[in-house]
Amino acid sequence: GEVIGINTAIFSPTGASVGIGFASPSNLAQSIINDLNEFGRTRRGWLGVKIQTVTPEIAESLGLDKARGALVAELVEDSPAEKAGVEASDVILAFDGKPVDEMRHLPLIVAETDIDKRVKVTVWRNGKEKSLNVRIAELDEEDVQVASRSDSSSSNGEPDRKEIDELGLTVAELTSDIRSQYDLPDEITGLVIVDVDGDSDAAEKGLRRGDIIAEVQQTPVETAAEAEKVIADARKKDRTVVLLRIQSGEDFRLVPVRIGES
């Protein structure tokens, strides 16, 4: 006979077999066998991105025809993705000629790619597709720990606030006083959220005081006026949602927020 799968687990509510098992396909196992024979260990491809699901709201905010691909929330420093020019807020649509229909497909495709292979990556950026060439590295099994910075809500004085009514947010520019109040290093840029309307979509999406708005619609912002201009441009394009790149501590995420009435 021929091996078509390798048993990996069973489902059992009692500890005894009830006839439901799970197996890895033999073609997936074959690459592991080849690595063990040649290198004595398994090797996995590494791109160096933190990704999110592309929701219908995010697709609308970026002008994508539908929810597809993998949204890049953050890049690992000196990673293959960073070296190739991948940027935060890019949507990876295809990798090595394979379409990325859902976010969960990308890690498996990358892991099965040969180490040091140069591949073409298609990303969606600023309303159009862009091709990049990436050289895949080997995944390092060491854990990468991301430190979180606590949200400081105490203050000796109120910051210079600016309300962005369309988003239900009140923000402040990163002055030296604000950096000190929120314990923000000089390399962090953007707008700090100082208040969130409890009835807004932003509140529903989990934005909170102390979060940093680094980008609006893939555009870096450092003043409320810059953010409002990007939102106004989005309205002109009939967008009902804008994509915010949010930094919480040292962690980044991309959040689609519905535009309300100004």
Steps between C-alpha positions, in 0.01 A plus 500: 500500500590869492497744786229762447496648848666485840287482814550800730206503745167347586177647634399330820263629771582199721864418425408202283482511120157584360615461141572868425863575414705773337794451264757712319510450120798299383617777263531732802695239691728435200664843526569434868659164414722667240615760754575230759701298249702798373534726807408281796223745596193666356534840332226752435489808284472840668367830367498711815155659513217519750175464308127553547185383325369728227140564598239647263538833685876500452462405133262795451734743674788397272299485178536122459233325294431252781639368827810300404870480573696548822527846657849592626464656845869504589841398364787337685811715482760379247262227377470381138176697468655825624804458276275444196301818562180357649327770706256499789140522372590314178265215409685193371285369214734238348820323604724307260224483241244368749196717582450581868122475525498508880747613765542146636633378165811721504689343797469152348613616155802682648593210730511260203715731286864397454751693710693768301253479213415833335126534451266760356255653747202705383371759745213747494624849587342843450222363283706290259704182476878507542750218443794438732778241500567330832778262598360254755702440818485215748262530795685536829321297765597740781201675651456865413367688799323829452494720807184692577503847641229576753240766434567798721183685579629731770597853407603824663333696220269457209658461154413728210202303368350486153175320428470296181123479494483266198677229702367577846853557627680778682873510431810695593829557321812342648660793680772446758239532777274241338793259449586535865137454609449183295858371531561516124855489358613747233490245217122456528307730266132570446209627709414379849136424574395689814127425489261265318128559446334200663233485229746509208615222271854568628390406851332186370824405322693523827690827461585656834678787672877476453488324163704664224359567153808451281324502161164575346431330165867393471609863548717598800341777708647719771233770527122493523484715187693234304262230624192707410635565149546127439148433628362774273680345202351161590152655504557641151570144383171386657674305774289437809787342694858613562787273605697607807841357591494491878793456735429371850822475697738345248232304318336616176162409356283628216149607588222595254286779644173615346480870417218678683342837437737794540 
